[in-house]
């Protein structure tokens, strides 16, 4: 199952994410994911495991052209020149000549300068597609209206308790593919034991996790679930042999609280936290001579 991006590139709708997968486990996890059938791997500069992802892909024996690889630029690397350098470093760590999809990880700081670098890298073929992450509708529309090259993907928190349905309507208007991080909401709000999801899962002889993935896929949202357990990786892939009815889709839609299970990127205190975190990281890099 693939999504076709606005430039014609095909992206697998179901991928494997390595957020919070430690360096010690990451290579083994990615190799397991590839062995059981995943062909879309999602990492990021801030995850500090790009090297392990690259090693696993290189050792897999699978042709690079068969694997869709996503990474993301972190905030302290935003800005013309800095973003290019960081992507070139990601290419080195990932042991590849190109990245299939490169995202701006957060909507703060010099996003326009960073985007200009990504556009150049895209035009040079070092990245096959470019996009954004955590851009709410207002920031996304602004970004689209003031850039000639539009984002091809927007990766956001999307699960039954925070569905971002209005954002999806705006994404469709701009030809942007919707993608979900935390498709299980990390189990917050009792998602895995939610009675609506439990009942739907029982009727299909599936798990609540499989129902959540299937729900997002049926509404056109790409998903990148994460697990360090091989059997769960297999389970998360096994979502293409059943369909949710309109009634079941509506029942899940009714669970939406329209509230993040983590934090809001529109909260001024969180914006301030990100800004101060970036300055602290830059100061640490300067003091270390890097």
N, C-alpha and C positions, 0 to 999 in steps of 0.2 A: 504494500500500500504506500503510495507516494503522493507528496504534494508537489505541484509544479510551481516554482517560484516565478516572479514576474519576468525574469530574464530567460526562462525556459529550463533552468537547472532543476533536476528532480531530486527531492529530499525524502528519504524514508520517514514516514509519519510516526514510526515507533523507533526510538533510539535508546541508548544506554547512557545515563549520566553518572559522572564521577565526583559530584559535589560531596565534600566531607569524606571521600575515600582517601585513607592515609597513603603516603608514599610507600609504606611497607606492603600494603595490600593492593595497590592500584594496578601494578603490572599483571598480577595474577587475576584480578577481577576483569580487566579488559580482555585478557586472553580467554577467560571463561565465557565472557559475553560474545566474543567473536566466534568461539567454537560452537556455542549453542544456536547461533544464527543472527545475532545483531550485526547490522551493517551501517549503523549511525552511532558514532561515539561523540559525546558532548563533554568538553572540559573548559577550562578558563585559566587565564594567567593567575588569578587570585586563588585558585584551588591548589597551586604549588605542586601539581602532579602531571604537568604536560610531558616532562621527560619520561615518566613511567608509561604514559599513554603511548608515546612515540615508540618506546622500546617494545611494548606489547604488539603494536601494529606491525612493526618491522619483523618481529619474530613469528608472526602468525602464519606466514606463508600465503596469505591472501593478497591478491593483486591490489595495489593501492587504489586503483580506479574503481574497485568494488566497495570501498569504504567511504562513507560520507563523514567528514571530520569537522566538528564545530569547536571553535574556541572564542574567547571574549577578551577585549582590551580592558584592563583595570584602570581606575580613575587617575592614578598618579602618572599614567602614561598618555593622558589626553593632551592634545595640542599638536600642531604641525611639526613634523620632524620626530617628536617623541613617540607618537603613535606608530609611525613607520618603523622606527628602531625597535619598538616592543614587539611588533608583528614579526619582524625579521628574527628576533630572538625566539619567538614562539615557533617559527618554522624550524629553527635549529634544534630546539628542544624536542619538537615533534618528529624530527628526522624525516621531513617531507619537503618537497619543492613547492607545494601549494596547500592551502587550507580551503576546504569546501565552503565554509560559512564562518565569517568573522563578525562578531557583534560588539557594539559598545555596551558594556556591562551595566552601566548606571546612567541616569539622565542628568547628571550634575557636572559642573565644571565646563571646560572648553570642548563641548560636544561638537561644535561646528568645525573647529580646527581639527579635531580627531577624525571627523567624518571626511574632511578633504583628503587626509592621508589614506583613509580606507578606500575612497573612490579611486585614487591614483593606483593603489595596490591592486584593486579590482581591474582597472583598465590594463594593468601590466600582466594580469593573469596569475598573480601570486595568491589571490583569493578569488574563488569562483562566484561568491555571493557575499553580500554584506547586509547587516541588519542591526537591530537595537534590542535592548532588554530593559524591562522595568520602566518603559515609557507609558505613562497614563495617556488617556485620549487627548487631553489638551496639549501636552508636550509633544506627543506624536504628530498631531495635526500641524503644530507650529513647525516641527522638524521637516515634515513633508513639504509644506508650503514654501519654506525658505531654502530648500536644497533642490537642485536639478535632478540628481540621482536619488530616488526614493528608497527607503529601507525595504528589503525583501521579506524580512521576518521580524516579528516582535515577540520576544520570549518573556512571558509574564507568569505570575502565580495564577493558576487556574485549576480549581478543584470544585467539588459540589458545594462547598460552603462559601467560596469566593469565585464566581464564575466569569466575571468580567465580560458579560454579554454585550453591554453597550460599547465597550472598547472593540469587540469583535465587529460590530457594525461599521465602525469607523475604519477598522483595518481593511474590511472588504472594499470600502470606497476607494482606498488607495492601493489596492492590489497587494496587500501585505498578508503573508501567511501567519496565522496565529499559532503560537507554540506555548506549551505549558511547562513551567518548572514547578516542582512540588505537586505533581498531579494527585498525590494522596494527602496533601496538606500535612505531611509528616505525621499523620494520624491525630492531629490536634482536633479538638472539638468532638472527640469520640467518633471520628469518621469510620473507622474500621468496624465499629459495633453499631453504627446508625441503623435503626430498624428498617428504614426504607431500603437502604442498600443491602442489608442482610436478607430481606425478603426477596428482592429482585435476584440476588445472587443464588439463593436457594432454588428459585424457579428455573434457573438455567444450569444448575449444578456447577456453579462457578464461585469464586471468592469475591468478597467486596472489592478487593484491589483490582481484580479483572473487570468488574462492572465499572469502576471509576475510569479505568483506561478506555474501555469500550465506549462509554458515554462521551468522553472527550473526542475520541476518534470519529464517532458518528456525527458530531457537530462540527467536524472539520478542523479540529485542533491537534497538532502534532504533540507527542508526549515523549519525555525522556526519564522514565522511572529509574531509580537507583536501588541496587541491592548488592551486598557483598556475598550473598549466598547463591550458589549456582542454581539450586532448585527453584528459588524465587525468580531468578532471571528467566528460567524456562517458563514458569507460570505466567510471568508478565508478557511473554511473547505469545502465549496461547489465548489470544483474544479475537481471532479472526474466524472462528467457527460458530459464532452466534450473533444475533442482532437484538438490540433492545427495541421494544415496541414504542409507538408514539406515546402510549399511556405511561410507560416506564420512563421515557425521556422527560415527560412532563412532571412526573413525580420527583425526579432528581432535580429538575429545574426549580421546583418549589422549595428546595433546601437552601437556596442562595441567601446568604446574609448580607451580601455586598460589602463585606468587611474582610480585610486581610487577616489571615491567621497568624501573621508575623508582625509586620509594621507597615505603616503607610509611607510611601515615598513623597506624599504631599504634606507630611507633618513637618513643620518648620524645625522642630527639635531634631528630627532625623536628618534633614538636610544639613543642619549645623554639625551634627555628629560626623557625617560623611566628610564634610569639608575639613574638620579638625583632624580626623583620622588620616586624610591624605597629606596634610601638612606635616603631621607627625612622622608618617612613613617617608616622606621626602627628606625630612631632617635626618632621619636615621640613615638613609642612603648617602646623604652628603657627608655625614660624620664618618661613614665607613669608607669613603673615597670612591664609591661606585656611581 
